[in-house]
Amino acid sequence: MTAASEPARGAGAPAGSRTHRGDTSAKTSAAATFALVFGVAGLLSVLTAILAWLGLVLGIIGIILGIVGLKMSQRPGVTGRGVAIGGLVLSILAVLIGLGLAAGLTTFLNNEGAVDRLQQQVDNLRDKLD
């Protein structure tokens, strides 16, 4: 193709349309991006159950960043509303699962019968190893 046979930039597009982004490119909110990162990291940490406390902290940070990202995405020239919502949802899930695990663990540890049964099983396994 030669330059003469190529259509001019923006040809066929109505004036003011956003088919060509020249200098008016929108930026994704950094807070929204970090909310998504913290939400994913928090959810993965909570699902390991060993790092549930870390996932709970990451989820809380992700919720805060998600709210800030939603506020920032309302500004002109800033995008990332969907990213912020995704991060907010994942962060809320991480916090809810983390709180559920904490409540279950607390309930289990406060039940003396359950702790005694667990101690008995540990003692039985130690006897088998000896």
Backbone as ProteinMPNN parsed JSONL, in Angstrom:
{"seq_chain_A": "MTAASEPARGAGAPAGSRTHRGDTSAKTSAAATFALVFGVAGLLSVLTAILAWLGLVLGIIGIILGIVGLKMSQRPGVTGRGVAIGGLVLSILAVLIGLGLAAGLTTFLNNEGAVDRLQQQVDNLRDKLD", "coords_chain_A": {"N_chain_A": [[0.833, -1.181, 0.0], [0.44, 2.209, -0.726], [1.08, 5.541, 0.441], [-0.809, 7.173, -0.662], [-2.987, 5.546, -1.114], [-3.898, 4.887, 1.389], [-6.356, 5.485, 3.885], [-7.068, 8.683, 5.301], [-6.181, 9.664, 8.643], [-8.726, 9.238, 10.964], [-10.649, 9.453, 9.074], [-13.917, 9.099, 7.983], [-14.912, 8.883, 10.491], [-17.017, 10.44, 12.852], [-16.722, 13.858, 13.879], [-15.109, 14.497, 16.94], [-15.297, 11.938, 17.931], [-14.033, 9.025, 19.662], [-12.254, 7.319, 18.309], [-9.629, 7.486, 17.622], [-6.979, 7.938, 19.734], [-5.032, 9.917, 20.167], [-3.589, 12.528, 21.932], [-5.288, 12.452, 24.047], [-5.434, 10.292, 25.838], [-6.814, 8.181, 28.27], [-6.037, 7.515, 31.67], [-5.554, 4.682, 33.727], [-6.684, 4.374, 37.016], [-4.338, 4.311, 39.621], [-4.884, 3.517, 42.201], [-7.09, 1.862, 41.819], [-5.933, -0.225, 40.386], [-4.083, -1.211, 42.266], [-5.912, -1.984, 44.204], [-7.079, -4.191, 43.006], [-4.843, -5.877, 42.858], [-4.214, -6.204, 45.604], [-6.607, -7.365, 46.4], [-6.633, -9.844, 45.024], [-4.277, -10.991, 46.073], [-4.943, -11.033, 48.786], [-7.191, -12.743, 48.8], [-6.072, -15.151, 47.867], [-4.257, -15.599, 49.94], [-5.954, -15.933, 52.142], [-7.298, -18.233, 51.386], [-5.361, -20.157, 51.7], [-5.404, -20.703, 54.35], [-3.424, -20.914, 56.299], [-2.134, -18.511, 56.085], [-4.172, -16.763, 56.718], [-4.518, -14.565, 58.389], [-2.848, -12.667, 57.213], [-4.113, -12.408, 54.752], [-6.471, -11.249, 55.603], [-5.612, -8.72, 56.446], [-4.544, -7.751, 54.009], [-6.903, -7.758, 52.539], [-8.41, -5.768, 53.83], [-6.858, -3.51, 53.27], [-7.14, -3.595, 50.496], [-9.891, -3.062, 50.242], [-10.036, -0.4, 51.088], [-8.398, 0.817, 49.138], [-9.91, 0.151, 46.892], [-12.239, 1.674, 47.233], [-11.14, 4.234, 47.117], [-10.156, 4.088, 44.511], [-12.572, 3.894, 43.067], [-13.63, 6.438, 43.56], [-11.662, 7.997, 42.34], [-11.935, 7.209, 39.697], [-14.073, 8.577, 38.773], [-13.219, 11.014, 38.015], [-12.451, 13.252, 35.305], [-10.76, 11.916, 32.478], [-9.692, 9.747, 33.758], [-9.698, 6.3, 34.109], [-10.821, 2.991, 35.07], [-12.857, 2.038, 36.608], [-14.126, -0.505, 36.493], [-11.971, -2.131, 37.181], [-11.505, -1.258, 39.766], [-13.912, -2.022, 40.979], [-13.749, -4.802, 40.693], [-11.458, -5.318, 42.28], [-12.452, -4.439, 44.718], [-14.562, -6.251, 45.192], [-13.143, -8.714, 45.342], [-11.52, -8.146, 47.54], [-13.414, -7.769, 49.562], [-14.477, -10.344, 49.653], [-12.18, -11.704, 50.552], [-11.894, -10.606, 53.115], [-14.314, -11.4, 54.331], [-14.135, -14.235, 54.213], [-11.801, -14.562, 55.7], [-12.632, -13.56, 58.198], [-14.601, -15.439, 58.736], [-13.061, -17.782, 58.972], [-11.55, -17.058, 61.211], [-13.584, -16.819, 63.122], [-14.536, -19.457, 63.171], [-12.234, -20.814, 64.048], [-11.879, -19.655, 66.556], [-14.245, -20.479, 67.823], [-13.836, -23.241, 67.783], [-11.519, -23.493, 69.376], [-12.466, -22.586, 71.801], [-14.119, -24.583, 72.592], [-13.903, -26.995, 74.786], [-14.15, -29.784, 74.68], [-13.636, -30.39, 71.986], [-10.993, -29.581, 71.774], [-9.831, -31.334, 73.577], [-10.308, -33.794, 72.261], [-8.749, -33.39, 69.986], [-6.22, -33.225, 71.17], [-6.037, -35.818, 72.17], [-5.936, -37.274, 69.776], [-3.502, -36.366, 68.768], [-1.788, -37.36, 70.741], [-2.204, -40.119, 70.343], [-1.134, -40.41, 67.762], [1.532, -39.8, 68.311], [2.189, -41.938, 69.96], [2.028, -44.028, 68.107], [4.157, -43.422, 66.482], [6.326, -43.921, 68.113]], "CA_chain_A": [[0.0, 0.0, 0.0], [1.157, 3.474, -0.736], [0.482, 6.553, 1.305], [-1.956, 7.759, -1.337], [-4.141, 4.652, -1.054], [-4.335, 4.724, 2.777], [-7.29, 6.533, 4.291], [-6.531, 9.659, 6.255], [-6.539, 9.347, 10.03], [-10.007, 9.782, 11.399], [-11.573, 9.544, 7.958], [-15.115, 8.296, 8.155], [-15.369, 8.951, 11.876], [-17.573, 11.748, 13.137], [-15.862, 14.738, 14.67], [-15.261, 14.35, 18.385], [-15.377, 10.54, 18.359], [-12.828, 8.565, 20.337], [-11.658, 6.188, 17.621], [-8.186, 7.702, 17.671], [-6.757, 8.493, 21.064], [-3.989, 10.925, 20.166], [-3.063, 12.995, 23.212], [-6.338, 12.419, 25.069], [-5.573, 8.935, 26.373], [-7.208, 8.13, 29.675], [-5.144, 6.727, 32.517], [-6.221, 3.851, 34.73], [-6.371, 4.788, 38.378], [-3.371, 3.445, 40.296], [-5.556, 2.952, 43.376], [-7.923, 0.758, 41.346], [-5.044, -1.332, 40.047], [-3.579, -1.78, 43.519], [-7.033, -2.651, 44.871], [-7.193, -5.516, 42.384], [-3.676, -6.666, 43.276], [-4.384, -6.557, 47.007], [-7.744, -8.268, 46.497], [-6.206, -11.183, 44.593], [-3.31, -11.498, 47.053], [-5.668, -11.312, 50.028], [-8.022, -13.925, 48.628], [-5.19, -16.324, 47.819], [-3.703, -15.811, 51.28], [-7.015, -16.458, 53.016], [-7.625, -19.594, 50.974], [-4.351, -21.087, 52.198], [-5.801, -20.898, 55.742], [-2.286, -20.66, 57.181], [-1.873, -17.08, 55.986], [-5.465, -16.084, 56.755], [-4.368, -13.261, 59.038], [-2.267, -11.784, 56.209], [-5.174, -12.147, 53.788], [-7.422, -10.323, 56.223], [-4.993, -7.384, 56.381], [-4.503, -7.356, 52.601], [-8.278, -7.48, 52.125], [-8.814, -4.458, 54.356], [-6.155, -2.512, 52.456], [-7.771, -3.623, 49.178], [-11.192, -2.378, 50.317], [-9.766, 1.038, 51.137], [-7.926, 1.232, 47.818], [-11.02, 0.032, 45.956], [-13.111, 2.844, 47.4], [-10.396, 5.38, 46.568], [-10.128, 3.907, 43.061], [-13.892, 4.263, 42.536], [-13.735, 7.901, 43.606], [-10.755, 8.567, 41.34], [-12.39, 6.885, 38.336], [-15.113, 9.535, 38.39], [-12.56, 12.206, 37.485], [-12.273, 13.216, 33.847], [-9.474, 11.431, 32.005], [-9.237, 8.629, 34.583], [-10.541, 5.114, 33.971], [-10.512, 1.968, 36.057], [-14.014, 1.738, 37.461], [-14.296, -1.953, 36.538], [-10.844, -2.694, 37.922], [-11.74, -0.935, 41.178], [-15.016, -2.863, 41.457], [-13.196, -6.154, 40.818], [-10.611, -5.336, 43.468], [-13.308, -4.286, 45.893], [-15.271, -7.518, 45.395], [-12.192, -9.725, 45.813], [-11.084, -7.765, 48.881], [-14.516, -8.059, 50.486], [-14.493, -11.804, 49.812], [-11.04, -12.09, 51.39], [-12.187, -10.223, 54.502], [-15.391, -12.246, 54.847], [-13.619, -15.588, 54.44], [-10.867, -14.463, 56.818], [-13.407, -13.446, 59.437], [-15.242, -16.739, 58.96], [-12.042, -18.698, 59.494], [-11.216, -16.633, 62.571], [-14.707, -17.176, 63.998], [-14.532, -20.912, 63.313], [-11.094, -21.2, 64.876], [-12.175, -19.226, 67.93], [-15.272, -21.372, 68.346], [-13.217, -24.543, 68.002], [-10.596, -23.434, 70.511], [-13.222, -22.365, 73.042], [-14.834, -25.812, 72.886], [-12.925, -27.841, 75.469], [-14.28, -31.155, 74.198], [-12.953, -30.492, 70.697], [-9.558, -29.472, 72.031], [-9.427, -32.597, 74.207], [-10.278, -34.818, 71.213], [-7.585, -33.126, 69.159], [-5.047, -33.605, 71.959], [-6.02, -37.274, 72.219], [-5.468, -37.75, 68.476], [-2.065, -36.079, 68.695], [-1.124, -38.337, 71.613], [-2.267, -41.418, 69.661], [-0.163, -40.402, 66.665], [2.868, -39.864, 68.912], [2.39, -43.322, 70.419], [2.251, -44.86, 66.93], [5.497, -43.129, 65.962], [7.339, -44.468, 69.036]], "C_chain_A": [[0.875, 1.241, 0.0], [0.424, 4.459, 0.141], [-0.764, 7.146, 0.662], [-3.186, 6.867, -1.223], [-4.643, 4.429, 0.369], [-5.317, 5.824, 3.137], [-6.626, 7.469, 5.308], [-6.971, 9.278, 7.669], [-7.844, 10.014, 10.388], [-11.01, 9.895, 10.281], [-12.747, 8.616, 8.196], [-15.632, 8.301, 9.581], [-15.913, 10.34, 12.136], [-16.627, 12.568, 14.019], [-16.146, 14.542, 16.154], [-15.367, 12.915, 18.858], [-14.042, 10.109, 18.926], [-12.226, 7.351, 19.64], [-10.146, 6.298, 17.607], [-7.888, 8.453, 18.949], [-5.629, 9.496, 21.13], [-3.434, 11.273, 21.536], [-4.08, 12.889, 24.334], [-6.528, 11.026, 25.638], [-5.887, 9.001, 27.86], [-6.267, 7.207, 30.427], [-5.973, 5.917, 33.503], [-5.75, 4.276, 36.108], [-5.416, 3.791, 39.032], [-4.008, 2.79, 41.514], [-6.43, 1.768, 42.971], [-7.075, -0.461, 41.016], [-4.515, -2.01, 41.303], [-4.681, -2.476, 44.307], [-7.206, -4.061, 44.314], [-6.042, -6.424, 42.813], [-3.832, -7.121, 44.724], [-5.559, -7.513, 47.204], [-7.377, -9.693, 46.116], [-5.249, -11.789, 45.62], [-4.0, -11.853, 48.37], [-6.509, -12.567, 49.925], [-7.179, -15.19, 48.575], [-4.6, -16.629, 49.193], [-4.736, -16.414, 52.215], [-7.322, -17.907, 52.668], [-6.564, -20.609, 51.379], [-4.61, -21.467, 53.646], [-4.651, -20.684, 56.71], [-1.987, -19.163, 57.214], [-3.162, -16.263, 56.039], [-5.363, -14.706, 57.387], [-3.784, -12.245, 58.056], [-3.312, -11.426, 55.152], [-6.21, -11.182, 54.308], [-6.888, -8.895, 56.15], [-4.951, -6.886, 54.942], [-5.896, -7.021, 52.077], [-8.757, -6.127, 52.601], [-8.139, -3.341, 53.565], [-6.779, -2.437, 51.065], [-9.12, -2.932, 49.154], [-10.988, -0.863, 50.303], [-9.32, 1.541, 49.767], [-9.022, 1.13, 46.76], [-11.966, 1.214, 46.026], [-12.436, 4.088, 46.831], [-10.347, 5.289, 45.039], [-11.462, 4.24, 42.404], [-14.07, 5.774, 42.514], [-12.869, 8.535, 42.52], [-11.229, 8.307, 39.916], [-13.51, 7.805, 37.872], [-14.519, 10.822, 37.834], [-12.452, 12.113, 35.978], [-10.864, 12.765, 33.482], [-8.924, 10.274, 32.808], [-10.222, 7.483, 34.409], [-10.219, 4.151, 35.099], [-11.66, 1.634, 36.975], [-14.217, 0.232, 37.593], [-13.191, -2.641, 37.318], [-11.038, -2.459, 39.413], [-12.857, -1.8, 41.76], [-14.536, -4.302, 41.632], [-12.324, -6.296, 42.054], [-11.409, -5.242, 44.746], [-14.043, -5.59, 46.208], [-14.331, -8.59, 45.944], [-11.713, -9.427, 47.228], [-12.16, -8.054, 49.912], [-14.628, -9.559, 50.717], [-13.364, -12.276, 50.73], [-11.322, -11.775, 52.856], [-13.272, -11.126, 55.092], [-14.913, -13.673, 55.125], [-12.646, -15.597, 55.608], [-11.572, -14.358, 58.153], [-14.119, -14.754, 59.766], [-14.274, -17.76, 59.517], [-11.669, -18.342, 60.929], [-12.325, -17.001, 63.547], [-14.761, -18.683, 64.219], [-13.409, -21.401, 64.2], [-11.328, -20.833, 66.338], [-13.215, -20.13, 68.567], [-14.686, -22.739, 68.669], [-12.324, -24.529, 69.235], [-11.307, -23.201, 71.845], [-14.039, -23.589, 73.441], [-13.837, -26.804, 73.491], [-12.978, -29.292, 74.999], [-13.537, -31.361, 72.89], [-11.442, -30.434, 70.881], [-9.044, -30.756, 72.675], [-9.346, -33.729, 73.184], [-9.061, -34.638, 70.312], [-6.3, -33.527, 69.885], [-4.917, -35.122, 72.047], [-5.507, -37.855, 70.904], [-3.973, -37.506, 68.304], [-1.289, -37.072, 69.547], [-1.105, -39.725, 70.978], [-1.249, -41.498, 68.525], [1.265, -40.452, 67.192], [3.198, -41.27, 69.382], [2.693, -44.243, 69.238], [3.65, -44.636, 66.36], [6.594, -43.727, 66.837], [7.474, -45.945, 68.948]], "O_chain_A": [[1.918, 1.293, 0.653], [-0.719, 4.23, 0.534], [-1.679, 7.575, 1.365], [-4.311, 7.366, -1.234], [-5.708, 3.839, 0.552], [-5.133, 6.973, 2.737], [-5.741, 7.069, 6.064], [-8.011, 8.646, 7.857], [-8.04, 11.205, 10.146], [-12.12, 10.381, 10.498], [-12.561, 7.46, 8.575], [-16.708, 7.762, 9.842], [-15.329, 11.325, 11.685], [-15.843, 12.023, 14.796], [-17.302, 14.434, 16.563], [-15.512, 12.674, 20.056], [-13.026, 10.764, 18.693], [-11.734, 6.442, 20.309], [-9.455, 5.28, 17.582], [-8.487, 9.495, 19.215], [-5.315, 9.894, 22.252], [-2.876, 10.417, 22.222], [-3.757, 13.21, 25.478], [-7.658, 10.613, 25.897], [-5.294, 9.783, 28.604], [-5.765, 6.23, 29.871], [-6.966, 6.402, 34.044], [-4.562, 4.508, 36.331], [-5.65, 2.583, 39.003], [-3.71, 1.638, 41.828], [-6.505, 0.778, 43.699], [-7.45, -1.592, 41.327], [-4.5, -3.237, 41.393], [-4.417, -3.456, 45.005], [-7.45, -5.008, 45.063], [-6.249, -7.604, 43.097], [-3.608, -8.291, 45.037], [-5.512, -8.378, 48.079], [-7.762, -10.641, 46.799], [-5.386, -12.954, 45.995], [-3.672, -12.863, 48.993], [-6.542, -13.372, 50.855], [-7.542, -16.199, 49.18], [-4.461, -17.795, 49.565], [-4.42, -17.311, 52.997], [-7.578, -18.72, 53.556], [-6.842, -21.808, 51.401], [-4.076, -22.47, 54.119], [-4.89, -20.302, 57.855], [-1.628, -18.62, 58.259], [-3.228, -15.178, 55.46], [-6.051, -13.777, 56.964], [-4.185, -11.081, 58.067], [-3.388, -10.28, 54.71], [-6.767, -10.388, 53.55], [-7.631, -7.967, 55.827], [-5.284, -5.731, 54.676], [-6.055, -6.108, 51.267], [-9.434, -5.41, 51.864], [-8.775, -2.342, 53.23], [-6.932, -1.349, 50.511], [-9.469, -2.286, 48.166], [-11.685, -0.14, 49.592], [-9.804, 2.568, 49.29], [-9.06, 1.937, 45.831], [-12.442, 1.699, 44.999], [-13.07, 4.894, 46.151], [-10.483, 6.302, 44.353], [-11.491, 4.803, 41.31], [-14.603, 6.325, 41.551], [-13.284, 9.488, 41.861], [-10.953, 9.103, 39.019], [-13.858, 7.806, 36.692], [-15.235, 11.633, 37.247], [-12.371, 11.015, 35.427], [-9.891, 13.186, 34.107], [-7.793, 9.85, 32.569], [-11.431, 7.667, 34.544], [-9.427, 4.47, 35.985], [-11.46, 1.01, 38.018], [-14.457, -0.26, 38.696], [-13.436, -3.615, 38.03], [-10.773, -3.342, 40.228], [-12.763, -2.258, 42.899], [-14.882, -4.952, 42.618], [-12.434, -7.276, 42.791], [-11.083, -5.888, 45.742], [-14.133, -5.984, 47.371], [-14.674, -9.292, 46.895], [-11.521, -10.343, 48.028], [-11.864, -8.529, 51.008], [-14.848, -10.001, 51.845], [-13.569, -13.141, 51.581], [-11.025, -12.583, 53.736], [-13.154, -11.568, 56.235], [-15.25, -14.251, 56.159], [-12.654, -16.524, 56.418], [-11.166, -14.988, 59.129], [-14.227, -15.133, 60.932], [-14.615, -18.518, 60.425], [-11.493, -19.228, 61.766], [-12.054, -17.442, 64.664], [-15.005, -19.136, 65.338], [-13.604, -22.302, 65.016], [-11.012, -21.606, 67.243], [-13.079, -20.508, 69.73], [-15.0, -23.327, 69.704], [-12.37, -25.452, 70.048], [-10.796, -23.583, 72.898], [-14.599, -23.618, 74.536], [-13.02, -27.383, 72.774], [-11.943, -29.956, 74.931], [-12.882, -32.386, 72.699], [-10.702, -31.157, 70.215], [-7.947, -31.215, 72.357], [-8.418, -34.537, 73.229], [-8.42, -35.613, 69.922], [-5.397, -34.102, 69.279], [-3.807, -35.653, 72.004], [-4.736, -38.814, 70.906], [-3.261, -38.347, 67.756], [-0.247, -37.572, 69.124], [-0.101, -40.431, 71.064], [-0.586, -42.519, 68.344], [2.124, -41.085, 66.578], [4.325, -41.743, 69.231], [3.525, -45.142, 69.354], [4.257, -45.559, 65.818], [7.685, -44.011, 66.344], [8.285, -46.535, 69.663]]}, "name": "protein", "num_of_chains": 1, "seq": "MTAASEPARGAGAPAGSRTHRGDTSAKTSAAATFALVFGVAGLLSVLTAILAWLGLVLGIIGIILGIVGLKMSQRPGVTGRGVAIGGLVLSILAVLIGLGLAAGLTTFLNNEGAVDRLQQQVDNLRDKLD"}
